[in-house]
């Protein structure tokens, strides 16, 4: 079920300085993760991923995900080490038409000899705050007895 991304998550994804990792699985459920710069959020709140290489493992895995409704994961990390994981489902792939053309022109502006294979539409289903300070506080609250003994000795 699709969710609405918070504005701070949208800004983080759309920020060119944000580190972005897209994780997919192949037909045997073997994970594949790679850094991807061409991710942003459209006006409908979906995540757009521009795949530049037709024969890439990521593109192959995205095809597998759309056919078999497998989730993908996008992890983003800001300059300030704020980090989120977004899980979603690829729901559409554009390989021609006006949406494809729009992003093809953007790619060509940024990469002189750049190609665009596919514009993927990913519907976000879940967001998890992975920022260390947030995770630490959250886990300590859920599991107060799980603490290293050296921290108790202080």
C-alpha positions in Angstrom: 0.0 0.0 0.0 1.4 3.3 -1.1 2.3 6.0 1.5 2.8 9.7 1.3 6.4 10.7 1.9 7.1 13.5 4.4 8.5 16.8 2.9 11.8 16.3 4.6 12.2 12.9 2.9 11.2 14.4 -0.4 13.8 17.2 0.0 16.5 14.7 0.9 15.8 12.5 -2.1 15.7 15.5 -4.5 18.9 16.9 -3.1 21.8 16.3 -5.4 24.3 16.1 -2.5 22.4 13.3 -0.8 24.0 9.9 -1.1 21.5 7.4 -2.6 21.7 3.6 -2.7 19.2 1.5 -4.6 18.9 -2.1 -3.6 17.2 -4.7 -5.7 17.1 -8.5 -5.8 17.5 -10.8 -8.8 15.4 -13.8 -9.8 17.1 -15.9 -7.1 16.6 -13.2 -4.4 20.3 -12.3 -4.4 20.6 -8.7 -3.3 22.3 -6.1 -5.5 23.0 -2.5 -4.1 24.5 0.3 -6.0 24.9 4.1 -5.7 22.4 6.0 -7.9 22.4 9.7 -8.5 19.3 9.9 -10.7 16.5 9.5 -8.1 13.9 12.1 -7.3 10.3 12.4 -6.2 7.5 13.4 -8.7 4.5 15.5 -8.0 2.4 12.4 -7.1 4.9 11.4 -4.4 6.3 8.5 -6.3 10.1 8.0 -6.6 11.5 8.2 -10.1 14.6 6.3 -10.9 16.4 7.0 -14.1 18.4 3.9 -15.3 21.1 4.9 -17.7 22.3 1.4 -18.8 19.8 -1.0 -20.5 21.9 -4.1 -19.7 22.7 -3.3 -16.1 22.0 -5.7 -13.3 19.9 -3.1 -11.6 17.7 -2.7 -14.7 17.3 -6.4 -15.0 16.4 -6.7 -11.3 13.9 -3.8 -11.7 12.2 -5.7 -14.5 12.1 -8.8 -12.3 10.6 -6.7 -9.5 7.8 -5.2 -11.6 6.9 -8.6 -13.0 6.8 -10.4 -9.6 5.9 -7.4 -7.3 9.2 -7.6 -5.4 10.2 -4.7 -3.2 13.2 -2.5 -3.8 14.9 -0.4 -1.1 16.3 3.1 -1.4 18.6 4.3 1.3 19.4 8.0 1.5 22.0 9.8 3.6 22.4 13.6 4.0 25.5 15.6 4.5 24.5 15.8 8.2 24.4 11.9 8.4 20.6 11.9 8.6 19.6 8.6 7.0 16.4 6.9 5.8 15.4 3.7 4.1 12.4 3.7 1.8 10.9 0.5 0.6 8.7 0.4 -2.4 7.4 -1.4 -5.4 8.2 -0.6 -9.0 4.9 0.0 -10.7 5.7 1.5 -14.1 8.6 1.7 -16.5 8.8 4.4 -19.3 10.9 3.7 -22.3 9.4 6.2 -24.6 6.9 9.1 -24.6 6.8 12.6 -23.1 7.9 11.5 -19.6 10.8 9.5 -20.9 11.8 12.5 -23.2 11.7 14.9 -20.3 14.2 12.9 -18.3 16.3 12.0 -21.3 16.9 15.7 -21.9 17.8 16.2 -18.2 20.3 13.3 -18.5 21.8 14.8 -21.7 22.3 18.1 -19.9 24.1 16.5 -17.0 26.1 13.9 -18.9 27.3 14.8 -22.4 27.2 11.3 -23.8 24.6 10.1 -21.4 21.9 7.6 -22.3 18.6 6.8 -20.7 17.3 3.3 -20.7 14.2 3.5 -18.5 12.4 5.9 -16.2 11.1 3.7 -13.3 8.2 4.7 -11.1 8.5 3.3 -7.6 5.6 3.6 -5.1 6.9 4.1 -1.6 5.4 1.7 0.9 7.5 2.2 4.1 10.0 4.7 5.5 12.4 3.8 8.3 14.6 6.4 10.0 18.1 4.9 10.0 19.9 7.8 11.6 22.2 6.4 14.2 21.1 8.6 17.1 17.4 7.9 16.3 17.9 4.1 16.0 20.0 4.0 19.1 17.4 5.8 21.2 14.6 3.7 19.7 16.3 0.4 20.2 17.3 1.2 23.8 13.7 2.1 24.6 12.4 -1.2 23.0 15.1 -3.4 24.5 16.4 -1.7 27.7 18.1 -4.9 28.9 20.3 -5.2 25.8 23.2 -3.0 26.8 27.0 -3.7 26.9 28.2 -4.4 30.4 31.0 -1.8 30.1 28.3 0.9 29.7 26.7 -0.2 33.0 30.0 0.0 34.9 30.3 3.7 34.4 
